[in-house]
Amino acid sequence: MNLTENTIYSHDELEEVLVLGVHHIFETYDPDAGDGDLRSRVVRYTVDWDEYGPMPTSVRTAPVEEFRTVVGDAVRTWDGGECTNGDA
């Protein structure tokens, strides 16, 4: 399963989560060559967001492989204009 940023997924424990991005963490990286020794990949996500984005203290990270075991299908795309209180 590929995770897509700005997408809300169903989560086994947290109900719905907003994936903010998937990031590569390198041991070493050569910017001229655009290559490096990949250490791991992490997903940044939140369970608390509104129309402006994630709440500052709510952003979490998890290893991609671990996150994939507890996340289900995509529910919808978050467009940044979503209102969570029902007002339009």
PDB file with one MODEL, atoms N, CA, C and O in Angstrom:
MODEL        1
ATOM      1  N   MET A   1       0.831  -1.177   0.000  1.00  0.00           N
ATOM      2  CA  MET A   1       0.000   0.000   0.000  1.00  0.00           C
ATOM      3  C   MET A   1       0.879   1.244   0.000  1.00  0.00           C
ATOM      4  O   MET A   1       1.770   1.385   0.837  1.00  0.00           O
ATOM      5  N   ASN A   2       0.623   2.140  -0.941  1.00  0.00           N
ATOM      6  CA  ASN A   2       1.312   3.421  -0.975  1.00  0.00           C
ATOM      7  C   ASN A   2       0.525   4.429  -0.155  1.00  0.00           C
ATOM      8  O   ASN A   2      -0.693   4.535  -0.299  1.00  0.00           O
ATOM      9  N   LEU A   3       1.207   5.161   0.697  1.00  0.00           N
ATOM     10  CA  LEU A   3       0.583   6.210   1.485  1.00  0.00           C
ATOM     11  C   LEU A   3       0.732   7.527   0.731  1.00  0.00           C
ATOM     12  O   LEU A   3       1.796   7.829   0.190  1.00  0.00           O
ATOM     13  N   THR A   4      -0.333   8.297   0.702  1.00  0.00           N
ATOM     14  CA  THR A   4      -0.347   9.557  -0.019  1.00  0.00           C
ATOM     15  C   THR A   4      -0.527  10.700   0.966  1.00  0.00           C
ATOM     16  O   THR A   4      -1.390  10.648   1.842  1.00  0.00           O
ATOM     17  N   GLU A   5       0.301  11.740   0.815  1.00  0.00           N
ATOM     18  CA  GLU A   5       0.168  12.874   1.728  1.00  0.00           C
ATOM     19  C   GLU A   5      -1.138  13.611   1.481  1.00  0.00           C
ATOM     20  O   GLU A   5      -1.725  13.533   0.402  1.00  0.00           O
ATOM     21  N   ASN A   6      -1.581  14.335   2.518  1.00  0.00           N
ATOM     22  CA  ASN A   6      -2.853  15.069   2.492  1.00  0.00           C
ATOM     23  C   ASN A   6      -4.044  14.152   2.240  1.00  0.00           C
ATOM     24  O   ASN A   6      -5.014  14.526   1.581  1.00  0.00           O
ATOM     25  N   THR A   7      -3.943  12.947   2.781  1.00  0.00           N
ATOM     26  CA  THR A   7      -5.015  11.966   2.655  1.00  0.00           C
ATOM     27  C   THR A   7      -5.400  11.477   4.039  1.00  0.00           C
ATOM     28  O   THR A   7      -4.538  11.233   4.883  1.00  0.00           O
ATOM     29  N   ILE A   8      -6.697  11.334   4.270  1.00  0.00           N
ATOM     30  CA  ILE A   8      -7.218  10.832   5.538  1.00  0.00           C
ATOM     31  C   ILE A   8      -7.467   9.338   5.369  1.00  0.00           C
ATOM     32  O   ILE A   8      -8.137   8.902   4.433  1.00  0.00           O
ATOM     33  N   TYR A   9      -6.906   8.560   6.305  1.00  0.00           N
ATOM     34  CA  TYR A   9      -7.033   7.106   6.281  1.00  0.00           C
ATOM     35  C   TYR A   9      -7.769   6.635   7.524  1.00  0.00           C
ATOM     36  O   TYR A   9      -7.731   7.288   8.567  1.00  0.00           O
ATOM     37  N   SER A  10      -8.440   5.494   7.402  1.00  0.00           N
ATOM     38  CA  SER A  10      -9.004   4.858   8.589  1.00  0.00           C
ATOM     39  C   SER A  10      -7.857   4.188   9.340  1.00  0.00           C
ATOM     40  O   SER A  10      -6.932   3.657   8.725  1.00  0.00           O
ATOM     41  N   HIS A  11      -7.919   4.213  10.675  1.00  0.00           N
ATOM     42  CA  HIS A  11      -6.857   3.682  11.516  1.00  0.00           C
ATOM     43  C   HIS A  11      -7.494   2.755  12.537  1.00  0.00           C
ATOM     44  O   HIS A  11      -8.546   3.074  13.091  1.00  0.00           O
ATOM     45  N   ASP A  12      -6.872   1.618  12.790  1.00  0.00           N
ATOM     46  CA  ASP A  12      -7.427   0.614  13.697  1.00  0.00           C
ATOM     47  C   ASP A  12      -7.692   1.153  15.099  1.00  0.00           C
ATOM     48  O   ASP A  12      -8.700   0.797  15.709  1.00  0.00           O
ATOM     49  N   GLU A  13      -6.814   1.999  15.622  1.00  0.00           N
ATOM     50  CA  GLU A  13      -6.944   2.483  16.996  1.00  0.00           C
ATOM     51  C   GLU A  13      -7.391   3.935  17.097  1.00  0.00           C
ATOM     52  O   GLU A  13      -8.067   4.307  18.056  1.00  0.00           O
ATOM     53  N   LEU A  14      -7.024   4.758  16.121  1.00  0.00           N
ATOM     54  CA  LEU A  14      -7.243   6.203  16.221  1.00  0.00           C
ATOM     55  C   LEU A  14      -8.406   6.707  15.372  1.00  0.00           C
ATOM     56  O   LEU A  14      -8.617   7.917  15.285  1.00  0.00           O
ATOM     57  N   GLU A  15      -9.155   5.822  14.755  1.00  0.00           N
ATOM     58  CA  GLU A  15     -10.283   6.108  13.868  1.00  0.00           C
ATOM     59  C   GLU A  15      -9.821   6.709  12.544  1.00  0.00           C
ATOM     60  O   GLU A  15      -9.650   5.968  11.576  1.00  0.00           O
ATOM     61  N   GLU A  16      -9.613   8.024  12.463  1.00  0.00           N
ATOM     62  CA  GLU A  16      -9.146   8.642  11.230  1.00  0.00           C
ATOM     63  C   GLU A  16      -7.871   9.422  11.492  1.00  0.00           C
ATOM     64  O   GLU A  16      -7.753  10.117  12.501  1.00  0.00           O
ATOM     65  N   VAL A  17      -6.917   9.303  10.575  1.00  0.00           N
ATOM     66  CA  VAL A  17      -5.649  10.034  10.680  1.00  0.00           C
ATOM     67  C   VAL A  17      -5.379  10.732   9.353  1.00  0.00           C
ATOM     68  O   VAL A  17      -5.732  10.235   8.283  1.00  0.00           O
ATOM     69  N   LEU A  18      -4.746  11.893   9.452  1.00  0.00           N
ATOM     70  CA  LEU A  18      -4.348  12.656   8.266  1.00  0.00           C
ATOM     71  C   LEU A  18      -2.864  12.441   8.042  1.00  0.00           C
ATOM     72  O   LEU A  18      -2.042  12.811   8.881  1.00  0.00           O
ATOM     73  N   VAL A  19      -2.521  11.844   6.909  1.00  0.00           N
ATOM     74  CA  VAL A  19      -1.106  11.630   6.572  1.00  0.00           C
ATOM     75  C   VAL A  19      -0.565  12.922   5.970  1.00  0.00           C
ATOM     76  O   VAL A  19      -1.086  13.438   4.982  1.00  0.00           O
ATOM     77  N   LEU A  20       0.499  13.428   6.597  1.00  0.00           N
ATOM     78  CA  LEU A  20       1.116  14.681   6.164  1.00  0.00           C
ATOM     79  C   LEU A  20       2.248  14.451   5.182  1.00  0.00           C
ATOM     80  O   LEU A  20       2.569  15.331   4.384  1.00  0.00           O
ATOM     81  N   GLY A  21       2.856  13.273   5.236  1.00  0.00           N
ATOM     82  CA  GLY A  21       3.923  12.970   4.302  1.00  0.00           C
ATOM     83  C   GLY A  21       4.714  11.746   4.715  1.00  0.00           C
ATOM     84  O   GLY A  21       4.635  11.290   5.856  1.00  0.00           O
ATOM     85  N   VAL A  22       5.471  11.226   3.776  1.00  0.00           N
ATOM     86  CA  VAL A  22       6.380  10.110   4.028  1.00  0.00           C
ATOM     87  C   VAL A  22       7.785  10.630   3.764  1.00  0.00           C
ATOM     88  O   VAL A  22       8.054  11.200   2.707  1.00  0.00           O
ATOM     89  N   HIS A  23       8.676  10.433   4.725  1.00  0.00           N
ATOM     90  CA  HIS A  23      10.011  11.027   4.647  1.00  0.00           C
ATOM     91  C   HIS A  23      11.090   9.955   4.745  1.00  0.00           C
ATOM     92  O   HIS A  23      10.959   8.972   5.475  1.00  0.00           O
ATOM     93  N   HIS A  24      12.144  10.175   3.995  1.00  0.00           N
ATOM     94  CA  HIS A  24      13.301   9.287   4.022  1.00  0.00           C
ATOM     95  C   HIS A  24      14.329   9.863   4.984  1.00  0.00           C
ATOM     96  O   HIS A  24      14.598  11.064   4.969  1.00  0.00           O
ATOM     97  N   ILE A  25      14.895   9.015   5.811  1.00  0.00           N
ATOM     98  CA  ILE A  25      15.954   9.424   6.735  1.00  0.00           C
ATOM     99  C   ILE A  25      17.220   8.719   6.294  1.00  0.00           C
ATOM    100  O   ILE A  25      17.266   7.490   6.227  1.00  0.00           O
ATOM    101  N   PHE A  26      18.243   9.497   5.994  1.00  0.00           N
ATOM    102  CA  PHE A  26      19.487   8.958   5.460  1.00  0.00           C
ATOM    103  C   PHE A  26      20.597   8.971   6.511  1.00  0.00           C
ATOM    104  O   PHE A  26      20.667   9.876   7.342  1.00  0.00           O
ATOM    105  N   GLU A  27      21.459   7.961   6.464  1.00  0.00           N
ATOM    106  CA  GLU A  27      22.689   7.952   7.254  1.00  0.00           C
ATOM    107  C   GLU A  27      23.639   8.996   6.688  1.00  0.00           C
ATOM    108  O   GLU A  27      24.177   9.829   7.417  1.00  0.00           O
ATOM    109  N   THR A  28      23.835   8.937   5.381  1.00  0.00           N
ATOM    110  CA  THR A  28      24.647   9.914   4.654  1.00  0.00           C
ATOM    111  C   THR A  28      23.917  10.246   3.367  1.00  0.00           C
ATOM    112  O   THR A  28      23.173   9.426   2.828  1.00  0.00           O
ATOM    113  N   TYR A  29      24.138  11.463   2.880  1.00  0.00           N
ATOM    114  CA  TYR A  29      23.474  11.882   1.647  1.00  0.00           C
ATOM    115  C   TYR A  29      24.386  12.838   0.897  1.00  0.00           C
ATOM    116  O   TYR A  29      24.938  13.771   1.481  1.00  0.00           O
ATOM    117  N   ASP A  30      24.541  12.602  -0.396  1.00  0.00           N
ATOM    118  CA  ASP A  30      25.344  13.455  -1.261  1.00  0.00           C
ATOM    119  C   ASP A  30      24.384  14.271  -2.127  1.00  0.00           C
ATOM    120  O   ASP A  30      23.791  13.733  -3.062  1.00  0.00           O
ATOM    121  N   PRO A  31      24.224  15.570  -1.826  1.00  0.00           N
ATOM    122  CA  PRO A  31      23.274  16.377  -2.594  1.00  0.00           C
ATOM    123  C   PRO A  31      23.655  16.524  -4.067  1.00  0.00           C
ATOM    124  O   PRO A  31      22.778  16.664  -4.919  1.00  0.00           O
ATOM    125  N   ASP A  32      24.942  16.495  -4.370  1.00  0.00           N
ATOM    126  CA  ASP A  32      25.357  16.616  -5.772  1.00  0.00           C
ATOM    127  C   ASP A  32      24.941  15.395  -6.577  1.00  0.00           C
ATOM    128  O   ASP A  32      24.506  15.516  -7.722  1.00  0.00           O
ATOM    129  N   ALA A  33      25.075  14.218  -5.975  1.00  0.00           N
ATOM    130  CA  ALA A  33      24.707  12.976  -6.655  1.00  0.00           C
ATOM    131  C   ALA A  33      23.215  12.660  -6.494  1.00  0.00           C
ATOM    132  O   ALA A  33      22.652  11.877  -7.258  1.00  0.00           O
ATOM    133  N   GLY A  34      22.586  13.279  -5.489  1.00  0.00           N
ATOM    134  CA  GLY A  34      21.177  12.983  -5.228  1.00  0.00           C
ATOM    135  C   GLY A  34      20.966  11.571  -4.737  1.00  0.00           C
ATOM    136  O   GLY A  34      19.960  10.937  -5.058  1.00  0.00           O
ATOM    137  N   ASP A  35      21.927  11.068  -3.948  1.00  0.00           N
ATOM    138  CA  ASP A  35      21.872   9.682  -3.491  1.00  0.00           C
ATOM    139  C   ASP A  35      22.484   9.593  -2.101  1.00  0.00           C
ATOM    140  O   ASP A  35      23.282  10.444  -1.709  1.00  0.00           O
ATOM    141  N   GLY A  36      22.109   8.564  -1.364  1.00  0.00           N
ATOM    142  CA  GLY A  36      22.657   8.363  -0.036  1.00  0.00           C
ATOM    143  C   GLY A  36      22.326   7.002   0.511  1.00  0.00           C
ATOM    144  O   GLY A  36      21.699   6.177  -0.153  1.00  0.00           O
ATOM    145  N   ASP A  37      22.764   6.775   1.756  1.00  0.00           N
ATOM    146  CA  ASP A  37      22.495   5.520   2.455  1.00  0.00           C
ATOM    147  C   ASP A  37      21.223   5.683   3.277  1.00  0.00           C
ATOM    148  O   ASP A  37      21.222   6.345   4.314  1.00  0.00           O
ATOM    149  N   LEU A  38      20.154   5.078   2.807  1.00  0.00           N
ATOM    150  CA  LEU A  38      18.866   5.185   3.469  1.00  0.00           C
ATOM    151  C   LEU A  38      18.870   4.409   4.775  1.00  0.00           C
ATOM    152  O   LEU A  38      19.207   3.225   4.803  1.00  0.00           O
ATOM    153  N   ARG A  39      18.489   5.086   5.868  1.00  0.00           N
ATOM    154  CA  ARG A  39      18.395   4.423   7.164  1.00  0.00           C
ATOM    155  C   ARG A  39      16.970   3.924   7.400  1.00  0.00           C
ATOM    156  O   ARG A  39      16.766   2.778   7.798  1.00  0.00           O
ATOM    157  N   SER A  40      15.985   4.793   7.152  1.00  0.00           N
ATOM    158  CA  SER A  40      14.597   4.390   7.375  1.00  0.00           C
ATOM    159  C   SER A  40      13.654   5.350   6.668  1.00  0.00           C
ATOM    160  O   SER A  40      14.058   6.389   6.146  1.00  0.00           O
ATOM    161  N   ARG A  41      12.379   4.966   6.669  1.00  0.00           N
ATOM    162  CA  ARG A  41      11.323   5.832   6.147  1.00  0.00           C
ATOM    163  C   ARG A  41      10.284   5.977   7.240  1.00  0.00           C
ATOM    164  O   ARG A  41       9.905   5.000   7.887  1.00  0.00           O
ATOM    165  N   VAL A  42       9.826   7.204   7.442  1.00  0.00           N
ATOM    166  CA  VAL A  42       8.815   7.460   8.455  1.00  0.00           C
ATOM    167  C   VAL A  42       7.633   8.179   7.827  1.00  0.00           C
ATOM    168  O   VAL A  42       7.771   8.894   6.834  1.00  0.00           O
ATOM    169  N   VAL A  43       6.477   7.973   8.426  1.00  0.00           N
ATOM    170  CA  VAL A  43       5.276   8.679   8.010  1.00  0.00           C
ATOM    171  C   VAL A  43       4.956   9.715   9.092  1.00  0.00           C
ATOM    172  O   VAL A  43       4.986   9.414  10.285  1.00  0.00           O
ATOM    173  N   ARG A  44       4.647  10.943   8.651  1.00  0.00           N
ATOM    174  CA  ARG A  44       4.186  11.987   9.560  1.00  0.00           C
ATOM    175  C   ARG A  44       2.670  12.033   9.438  1.00  0.00           C
ATOM    176  O   ARG A  44       2.130  12.089   8.333  1.00  0.00           O
ATOM    177  N   TYR A  45       1.981  12.008  10.587  1.00  0.00           N
ATOM    178  CA  TYR A  45       0.530  11.997  10.571  1.00  0.00           C
ATOM    179  C   TYR A  45      -0.006  12.716  11.796  1.00  0.00           C
ATOM    180  O   TYR A  45       0.737  13.011  12.732  1.00  0.00           O
ATOM    181  N   THR A  46      -1.295  12.994  11.781  1.00  0.00           N
ATOM    182  CA  THR A  46      -1.948  13.627  12.912  1.00  0.00           C
ATOM    183  C   THR A  46      -3.363  13.088  13.061  1.00  0.00           C
ATOM    184  O   THR A  46      -3.969  12.618  12.098  1.00  0.00           O
ATOM    185  N   VAL A  47      -3.874  13.162  14.273  1.00  0.00           N
ATOM    186  CA  VAL A  47      -5.264  12.790  14.538  1.00  0.00           C
ATOM    187  C   VAL A  47      -6.090  14.036  14.846  1.00  0.00           C
ATOM    188  O   VAL A  47      -7.299  13.939  15.056  1.00  0.00           O
ATOM    189  N   ASP A  48      -5.448  15.205  14.876  1.00  0.00           N
ATOM    190  CA  ASP A  48      -6.106  16.433  15.284  1.00  0.00           C
ATOM    191  C   ASP A  48      -5.781  17.547  14.293  1.00  0.00           C
ATOM    192  O   ASP A  48      -4.688  18.113  14.332  1.00  0.00           O
ATOM    193  N   TRP A  49      -6.725  17.863  13.405  1.00  0.00           N
ATOM    194  CA  TRP A  49      -6.508  18.895  12.397  1.00  0.00           C
ATOM    195  C   TRP A  49      -7.800  19.667  12.166  1.00  0.00           C
ATOM    196  O   TRP A  49      -8.886  19.228  12.546  1.00  0.00           O
ATOM    197  N   ASP A  50      -7.654  20.823  11.537  1.00  0.00           N
ATOM    198  CA  ASP A  50      -8.811  21.602  11.129  1.00  0.00           C
ATOM    199  C   ASP A  50      -8.547  22.172   9.739  1.00  0.00           C
ATOM    200  O   ASP A  50      -7.666  21.684   9.030  1.00  0.00           O
ATOM    201  N   GLU A  51      -9.291  23.191   9.344  1.00  0.00           N
ATOM    202  CA  GLU A  51      -9.142  23.724   7.988  1.00  0.00           C
ATOM    203  C   GLU A  51      -7.785  24.363   7.736  1.00  0.00           C
ATOM    204  O   GLU A  51      -7.404  24.552   6.581  1.00  0.00           O
ATOM    205  N   TYR A  52      -7.048  24.701   8.787  1.00  0.00           N
ATOM    206  CA  TYR A  52      -5.732  25.316   8.624  1.00  0.00           C
ATOM    207  C   TYR A  52      -4.595  24.316   8.630  1.00  0.00           C
ATOM    208  O   TYR A  52      -3.479  24.652   8.234  1.00  0.00           O
ATOM    209  N   GLY A  53      -4.849  23.109   9.066  1.00  0.00           N
ATOM    210  CA  GLY A  53      -3.818  22.081   9.116  1.00  0.00           C
ATOM    211  C   GLY A  53      -3.780  21.402  10.468  1.00  0.00           C
ATOM    212  O   GLY A  53      -4.704  21.549  11.268  1.00  0.00           O
ATOM    213  N   PRO A  54      -2.709  20.656  10.728  1.00  0.00           N
ATOM    214  CA  PRO A  54      -2.606  19.925  11.990  1.00  0.00           C
ATOM    215  C   PRO A  54      -2.393  20.868  13.165  1.00  0.00           C
ATOM    216  O   PRO A  54      -1.769  21.920  13.023  1.00  0.00           O
ATOM    217  N   MET A  55      -2.913  20.484  14.327  1.00  0.00           N
ATOM    218  CA  MET A  55      -2.641  21.231  15.545  1.00  0.00           C
ATOM    219  C   MET A  55      -1.149  21.077  15.845  1.00  0.00           C
ATOM    220  O   MET A  55      -0.617  19.975  15.704  1.00  0.00           O
ATOM    221  N   PRO A  56      -0.463  22.134  16.251  1.00  0.00           N
ATOM    222  CA  PRO A  56       1.005  22.111  16.388  1.00  0.00           C
ATOM    223  C   PRO A  56       1.568  20.961  17.218  1.00  0.00           C
ATOM    224  O   PRO A  56       2.620  20.421  16.875  1.00  0.00           O
ATOM    225  N   THR A  57       0.906  20.580  18.284  1.00  0.00           N
ATOM    226  CA  THR A  57       1.459  19.523  19.133  1.00  0.00           C
ATOM    227  C   THR A  57       0.960  18.134  18.771  1.00  0.00           C
ATOM    228  O   THR A  57       1.260  17.164  19.467  1.00  0.00           O
ATOM    229  N   SER A  58       0.196  18.031  17.680  1.00  0.00           N
ATOM    230  CA  SER A  58      -0.434  16.747  17.378  1.00  0.00           C
ATOM    231  C   SER A  58       0.291  15.910  16.327  1.00  0.00           C
ATOM    232  O   SER A  58      -0.122  14.781  16.062  1.00  0.00           O
ATOM    233  N   VAL A  59       1.359  16.428  15.721  1.00  0.00           N
ATOM    234  CA  VAL A  59       2.037  15.690  14.662  1.00  0.00           C
ATOM    235  C   VAL A  59       2.856  14.550  15.261  1.00  0.00           C
ATOM    236  O   VAL A  59       3.638  14.749  16.190  1.00  0.00           O
ATOM    237  N   ARG A  60       2.662  13.367  14.719  1.00  0.00           N
ATOM    238  CA  ARG A  60       3.342  12.162  15.187  1.00  0.00           C
ATOM    239  C   ARG A  60       4.123  11.551  14.033  1.00  0.00           C
ATOM    240  O   ARG A  60       3.867  11.856  12.868  1.00  0.00           O
ATOM    241  N   THR A  61       5.069  10.694  14.363  1.00  0.00           N
ATOM    242  CA  THR A  61       5.786   9.937  13.334  1.00  0.00           C
ATOM    243  C   THR A  61       5.782   8.465  13.711  1.00  0.00           C
ATOM    244  O   THR A  61       5.690   8.104  14.885  1.00  0.00           O
ATOM    245  N   ALA A  62       5.882   7.624  12.689  1.00  0.00           N
ATOM    246  CA  ALA A  62       5.973   6.175  12.887  1.00  0.00           C
ATOM    247  C   ALA A  62       6.706   5.595  11.694  1.00  0.00           C
ATOM    248  O   ALA A  62       6.636   6.148  10.597  1.00  0.00           O
ATOM    249  N   PRO A  63       7.410   4.488  11.892  1.00  0.00           N
ATOM    250  CA  PRO A  63       8.013   3.807  10.747  1.00  0.00           C
ATOM    251  C   PRO A  63       6.914   3.408   9.759  1.00  0.00           C
ATOM    252  O   PRO A  63       5.841   2.964  10.166  1.00  0.00           O
ATOM    253  N   VAL A  64       7.182   3.566   8.483  1.00  0.00           N
ATOM    254  CA  VAL A  64       6.188   3.300   7.446  1.00  0.00           C
ATOM    255  C   VAL A  64       5.649   1.878   7.550  1.00  0.00           C
ATOM    256  O   VAL A  64       4.437   1.672   7.490  1.00  0.00           O
ATOM    257  N   GLU A  65       6.525   0.904   7.704  1.00  0.00           N
ATOM    258  CA  GLU A  65       6.087  -0.496   7.750  1.00  0.00           C
ATOM    259  C   GLU A  65       5.153  -0.753   8.936  1.00  0.00           C
ATOM    260  O   GLU A  65       4.170  -1.484   8.806  1.00  0.00           O
ATOM    261  N   GLU A  66       5.456  -0.159  10.078  1.00  0.00           N
ATOM    262  CA  GLU A  66       4.623  -0.313  11.271  1.00  0.00           C
ATOM    263  C   GLU A  66       3.272   0.384  11.075  1.00  0.00           C
ATOM    264  O   GLU A  66       2.231  -0.157  11.450  1.00  0.00           O
ATOM    265  N   PHE A  67       3.291   1.560  10.498  1.00  0.00           N
ATOM    266  CA  PHE A  67       2.076   2.335  10.273  1.00  0.00           C
ATOM    267  C   PHE A  67       1.124   1.603   9.326  1.00  0.00           C
ATOM    268  O   PHE A  67      -0.090   1.613   9.528  1.00  0.00           O
ATOM    269  N   ARG A  68       1.672   0.982   8.311  1.00  0.00           N
ATOM    270  CA  ARG A  68       0.843   0.273   7.321  1.00  0.00           C
ATOM    271  C   ARG A  68       0.041  -0.871   7.942  1.00  0.00           C
ATOM    272  O   ARG A  68      -1.012  -1.231   7.416  1.00  0.00           O
ATOM    273  N   THR A  69       0.514  -1.448   9.044  1.00  0.00           N
ATOM    274  CA  THR A  69      -0.192  -2.568   9.662  1.00  0.00           C
ATOM    275  C   THR A  69      -1.446  -2.137  10.409  1.00  0.00           C
ATOM    276  O   THR A  69      -2.303  -2.974  10.694  1.00  0.00           O
ATOM    277  N   VAL A  70      -1.579  -0.841  10.737  1.00  0.00           N
ATOM    278  CA  VAL A  70      -2.730  -0.375  11.508  1.00  0.00           C
ATOM    279  C   VAL A  70      -3.622   0.595  10.736  1.00  0.00           C
ATOM    280  O   VAL A  70      -4.615   1.088  11.271  1.00  0.00           O
ATOM    281  N   VAL A  71      -3.271   0.867   9.491  1.00  0.00           N
ATOM    282  CA  VAL A  71      -4.057   1.809   8.705  1.00  0.00           C
ATOM    283  C   VAL A  71      -4.799   1.053   7.612  1.00  0.00           C
ATOM    284  O   VAL A  71      -4.300   0.084   7.040  1.00  0.00           O
ATOM    285  N   GLY A  72      -6.011   1.533   7.342  1.00  0.00           N
ATOM    286  CA  GLY A  72      -6.825   0.893   6.314  1.00  0.00           C
ATOM    287  C   GLY A  72      -6.885   1.728   5.055  1.00  0.00           C
ATOM    288  O   GLY A  72      -5.927   2.415   4.703  1.00  0.00           O
ATOM    289  N   ASP A  73      -7.998   1.663   4.394  1.00  0.00           N
ATOM    290  CA  ASP A  73      -8.185   2.368   3.127  1.00  0.00           C
ATOM    291  C   ASP A  73      -8.253   3.875   3.325  1.00  0.00           C
ATOM    292  O   ASP A  73      -8.559   4.363   4.413  1.00  0.00           O
ATOM    293  N   ALA A  74      -7.963   4.592   2.261  1.00  0.00           N
ATOM    294  CA  ALA A  74      -8.110   6.044   2.262  1.00  0.00           C
ATOM    295  C   ALA A  74      -9.590   6.380   2.379  1.00  0.00           C
ATOM    296  O   ALA A  74     -10.425   5.775   1.706  1.00  0.00           O
ATOM    297  N   VAL A  75      -9.909   7.335   3.224  1.00  0.00           N
ATOM    298  CA  VAL A  75     -11.290   7.773   3.415  1.00  0.00           C
ATOM    299  C   VAL A  75     -11.611   8.907   2.455  1.00  0.00           C
ATOM    300  O   VAL A  75     -12.642   8.892   1.782  1.00  0.00           O
ATOM    301  N   ARG A  76     -10.718   9.892   2.400  1.00  0.00           N
ATOM    302  CA  ARG A  76     -10.899  11.028   1.502  1.00  0.00           C
ATOM    303  C   ARG A  76      -9.611  11.840   1.464  1.00  0.00           C
ATOM    304  O   ARG A  76      -8.717  11.652   2.289  1.00  0.00           O
ATOM    305  N   THR A  77      -9.532  12.733   0.502  1.00  0.00           N
ATOM    306  CA  THR A  77      -8.402  13.646   0.387  1.00  0.00           C
ATOM    307  C   THR A  77      -8.704  14.888   1.205  1.00  0.00           C
ATOM    308  O   THR A  77      -9.819  15.408   1.165  1.00  0.00           O
ATOM    309  N   TRP A  78      -7.725  15.358   1.938  1.00  0.00           N
ATOM    310  CA  TRP A  78      -7.861  16.597   2.704  1.00  0.00           C
ATOM    311  C   TRP A  78      -7.361  17.723   1.830  1.00  0.00           C
ATOM    312  O   TRP A  78      -6.219  17.700   1.372  1.00  0.00           O
ATOM    313  N   ASP A  79      -8.214  18.714   1.595  1.00  0.00           N
ATOM    314  CA  ASP A  79      -7.837  19.795   0.684  1.00  0.00           C
ATOM    315  C   ASP A  79      -7.414  21.069   1.405  1.00  0.00           C
ATOM    316  O   ASP A  79      -7.143  22.079   0.755  1.00  0.00           O
ATOM    317  N   GLY A  80      -7.352  21.041   2.726  1.00  0.00           N
ATOM    318  CA  GLY A  80      -6.935  22.218   3.479  1.00  0.00           C
ATOM    319  C   GLY A  80      -8.064  23.195   3.700  1.00  0.00           C
ATOM    320  O   GLY A  80      -7.892  24.179   4.419  1.00  0.00           O
ATOM    321  N   GLY A  81      -9.203  22.954   3.107  1.00  0.00           N
ATOM    322  CA  GLY A  81     -10.334  23.840   3.288  1.00  0.00           C
ATOM    323  C   GLY A  81     -11.473  23.178   4.023  1.00  0.00           C
ATOM    324  O   GLY A  81     -12.572  23.725   4.111  1.00  0.00           O
ATOM    325  N   GLU A  82     -11.209  22.005   4.549  1.00  0.00           N
ATOM    326  CA  GLU A  82     -12.218  21.224   5.232  1.00  0.00           C
ATOM    327  C   GLU A  82     -12.590  21.882   6.553  1.00  0.00           C
ATOM    328  O   GLU A  82     -11.707  22.316   7.294  1.00  0.00           O
ATOM    329  N   CYS A  83     -13.862  21.964   6.857  1.00  0.00           N
ATOM    330  CA  CYS A  83     -14.325  22.477   8.133  1.00  0.00           C
ATOM    331  C   CYS A  83     -14.743  21.297   9.003  1.00  0.00           C
ATOM    332  O   CYS A  83     -15.555  20.475   8.579  1.00  0.00           O
ATOM    333  N   THR A  84     -14.205  21.204  10.203  1.00  0.00           N
ATOM    334  CA  THR A  84     -14.518  20.065  11.056  1.00  0.00           C
ATOM    335  C   THR A  84     -15.712  20.315  11.954  1.00  0.00           C
ATOM    336  O   THR A  84     -16.198  19.378  12.587  1.00  0.00           O
ATOM    337  N   ASN A  85     -16.211  21.562  12.037  1.00  0.00           N
ATOM    338  CA  ASN A  85     -17.340  21.832  12.925  1.00  0.00           C
ATOM    339  C   ASN A  85     -18.677  21.868  12.199  1.00  0.00           C
ATOM    340  O   ASN A  85     -19.697  22.181  12.812  1.00  0.00           O
ATOM    341  N   GLY A  86     -18.695  21.559  10.924  1.00  0.00           N
ATOM    342  CA  GLY A  86     -19.929  21.496  10.161  1.00  0.00           C
ATOM    343  C   GLY A  86     -20.324  22.792   9.495  1.00  0.00           C
ATOM    344  O   GLY A  86     -21.274  22.809   8.713  1.00  0.00           O
ATOM    345  N   ASP A  87     -19.619  23.894   9.782  1.00  0.00           N
ATOM    346  CA  ASP A  87     -19.917  25.176   9.136  1.00  0.00           C
ATOM    347  C   ASP A  87     -19.302  25.220   7.745  1.00  0.00           C
ATOM    348  O   ASP A  87     -18.215  24.688   7.523  1.00  0.00           O
ATOM    349  N   ALA A  88     -19.988  25.842   6.830  1.00  0.00           N
ATOM    350  CA  ALA A  88     -19.461  25.964   5.472  1.00  0.00           C
ATOM    351  C   ALA A  88     -18.973  27.376   5.218  1.00  0.00           C
ATOM    352  O   ALA A  88     -18.493  27.676   4.125  1.00  0.00           O
TER     353      ALA A  88
ENDMDL
END
